[in-house]
Amino acid sequence: MNFSPLLCGALLAAASPALAQGQAALAATNPFAKQSTLPYQAPPFDQIHDADFAPAFAAGMAEQMKEVRAIADNKDAPTFENTIVALERSGQLLGRASLAFFNLTSSNTDPTLDALQADLAPKLAAHQDAIFLDQALFGRVKTLFDNRASLKLDPESERVLERYHTLFVRAGANLSPADKATLKTMNGRISTLTTEFQQNVLKARKAGAVVVDDVKALDGFSPQQVAAAAQAAKDRKLTGKWVIALQNTTGQPALANLTNRALREKIYNASIARGGFGKEGDNTGVIAELVKVRAERAKLLGYKNHAAYTLEDQSAKTPEAVDQMLNQLAPPALANAKREAAELQKEINAEAKANHTKSFKLQPWDWAFYSEKVRKAKFDYDESEVRPYFELNHVLNDGVFYAAHRLYGVSFKERHDLPVYQKDVRVFDVLDVDGTPLGLFIGDYFARDNKQGGAWMSNYVNQSFLLGQLPVVVNNINIPKPPEGQPALLTFDEVTTMFHEFGHAMHGLFSKVKYPLISGTSVPRDFVEYPSQYNEMWASNPEVFANYAKHFKTGQAMPQALVKKVLAAKNYGEGFATLEYLEAAMYDMSWHEITAAQAPDAKHVAAFETAALKKDKVDYAPVPPRYLSPYFLHIFSNGYEAGYYAYIWSGVLAADTEHWMKTHGGLQRANGDFLRAKILSRGFTEEPGTLFQDFYGKGPEIEWLLESRGLVLPKASKAKK
C-alpha cells in the first residue's frame, strides 16, 4: 500500500483509492492495466487520456479490496509475509493510476481532471478508511506488533511493521463502530474540502493576473520580462497587451522591478485578494469548514486539537515544541525586518527629496522595489545585470547536475525517446558512479495557467526493492516562459529554487529501501525539507557557481567583481524573508490549535488571521505573511497543516549540515557518499533524529541557522533545539 508524497506546494495523495465493488475488469488497452514497459516503468504519457483514469480507479479499487480482504480473512495465523508484505504488495494498479493522476492534476490539469478529482476525493478517503478501520485486518497487524520481539525481523522489516501499527491506530482502528462511522464521514468531507481548496487556488490565481494596456507601465522590466509578459497575454488571446501572472506567494517578482508605483500596488492587491470572501475561487468557506472538521476529528481520535494529532507523528512531537521555537525566532526576525524597513524608508525619503516630490510611508508593494535599490547601493548589485549569467540550461546542467556529479559521482543523460505530458518537460537518465541506472529525473520548469503555483518534487514511480522499482521523480517550478527562441534568464532566487527542489529529487533517487511505505521522501514533513534546504548551499559554492554562471550569449564566466556582489548580496533581506515565513508558520499553528467551537465562519477568516498575527506579536504591516489563508496550499490542501514550521525546523538540520560540509572539505565525494549513506538513501527506516545524529555525530545545533540568517537570540533563549 504505497503513499505518494508530492512536495513544496503540491498534493499529498494516498495511492490506495476509492472503495468500489462489482466494477468491470479494466480493458487491456487501458494504459494502467499493466505495468509500464517503458524504462523505469515510466508512465506512457502518449497513451494516457483523461478518459482512462476513471475506469482505472474503478478496476483498481475492486482489485485492491479483493487483495485486502484476502489478507484480513486469511485463516492462517498472521505472519509478517502474509500480512505486512502482502499489504505492501497490494494496490499496484491503483498506485500507477493515482501517481500519474495526482501529479497531472497539480502540473497539467484541465476541467475533466478537476471534475474527476472532486468526484474521487471522498471515495479515496472512504477506501483508505475501509482498509485502516477494518477490525480483522488491524487484529492481524496488532498481533504481529505485540509479538514483534519474537519475530526476529531485520531492522527495516521491524520498522515497517511498527509504522503500519502506528498508521492503523492514528487512523482510528481502536475506535468503537459508531465512532468509526462518524470518522468516515469526517474523512470524506475533509478530502472533498482539500480538493476544492486546491482547485479554487488555481482559479483565483488565473483570474487574479494583472493585464497591462500600455508597455510604458512596465518601465523597469528587462526586455526578457517584457517579452514574457507579452507571451503570457498572447497565450490568453490578449494580443497587444501584457499580462503579469501571479505566483502563489503574497509577494510577486514583478514588484522588485516596476517603477510604476500604482501598478505595483495593483499587483499586490490582486495577489492578496485571491480566494478572498466573495472573490472568484473564494476559499473562505472552505477554510472555515475545514479547520472545524479537522478539530472535530482530532477530538474524536483523542487529541485536544488537530495540531496535537498531526505533530505526534512528526519529529517535533508536540505543538508546544513548535510554538517554543517559533516564539524564540520571531522577536529577532521582527527586529531585523524593522531595521531593514528603516533603511528602505530612508531611501524613499532621499529619492523624494532629490526629485522634489512628496515622500510616502513604506508599504508592502514598495518593499521589494526599494530593497533592490538599497541592495544595489550597498553592494552595487543590479538584478538585470546578473540575469544574463543565469540561463536555465546552464544552471541545470552546469550547476545543479554538476554539483550532484562532484558530490555523489552521479551523471545525467537527457533522453528524447520517452513520452512527456507537455512539450516543455525534459527527461534524464540518472546513472550511478559505475553506470548503474538509479532512476529517471523529469524537469517541468515553466509556469502555465493549468499548473499549480510554487515549486515541488514528486514521484511518478516510488523506489522499492520489494516491488523491483527504481524511482521516477519530477521537479516542478514556475519560471515565466520566454517567447519562442528566447533564453530563460533566471533570478538568483530561482536558481536557488532549482537547487532546493533537486535536493528533494536526490532524496528520492538515492533511496535504497525494500518497502515502499518507508522509501525515499516518505518521511515526516519536518525532516523532508532538510535535504532540499541543505542542497541550496551548492548554488553559491564558488566552484559550482563559477561553472554555471556564464553569459548566455558569450559563454564567458561572470566577472569576479560581479560574483562578489552577487554572493555578498544574497543574504540581504533575511529579516523580511524570515519574518514573512514565521508569520505564515505561526498562524498555521493558530488555525490548528483551536477547537471546533473556536473556528470562525467564512466572513471572519481574515479577522482570525489578523488576530493570530497580533497574538503572536508578528503583525507588522510592511511585511505581510508569505501566504494568506485563501491561497495557502501547504496547509489547506498539501498535507502541511500544523506543519509549515517544518521549513525552519529542517533549516536547523540543513544549516548544521552546511557547516559540517565546510569543516570537512566541502565539495568532495567522500562527504557526499557519507551523507548519501547516512541520510539520503535511508528513507524512513529509522527515526529522523537517529539518522541525523548518526550523520552529524550529535544532536542539532541552532546556532548555525541563526548565524546564516543574521538572527541573535537573547542569552537566556540560546537553548539547543
ABEGO torsion letter per residue (X at the ends): XBBBBBBGGBBBBBABBBBBBGBBBBBAABAAABBBABBGGBBBAAABBAAAAAAAAAAAAAAAAAAAAAAAABABBBBAAAAAAAAAABGAAAAAAAAAAAAAAAABBBAAAAAAAAAAAAAAAAAAAAAAABAAAAAAAAAAAAAAAAAGBBAAAAAAAAAAAAAAAAAGAABBAAAAAAAAAAAAAAAAAAAAAAAAAAAAAAAABBBBABAAAABGBBAAAAAAAAAAAAAAGBBGBBBBBBBABABBAAAAABABAAAAAAAAAAAAABGBBGBBGBAAAAAAAAAAAAAAAAAAAGBABAAAAAAAABAAGBAAAAAAAAAAAAAAAAAAAAAAAAAAAAAAAAAAAAAGBBBBBBBAAAAAAAAAAAAAAAAGBBAAAAAAABBAAAAAAAAAAAAAAAAAGBBBBBBAABBBABAABBBBBBBBAAGBBAEBBBBBABBBAABBBEBBBBBABBBBAAAGBBBBBBBBBBBBBBBBGBBBBBBAAAAAAAAAAAAAAAAAAABBBABAAABEABBBAAAAAAAAAAAAAAAABAAAAAAABBBAAAGBBBBAAAAAAAAAAAABGAAAAAAAAAAAAAAAAAAAABBAAABBBAAAAAAAAAAAAAAAGABBAABBBABBAAABAAAAAAGABGAAAAAAAAAAAAAAAAAAAAAAGEBBAAAAAAAAAAAAAAEAABBAAAAAAAAAGBBBBAAAAAAAAGBBBBAAABBBX
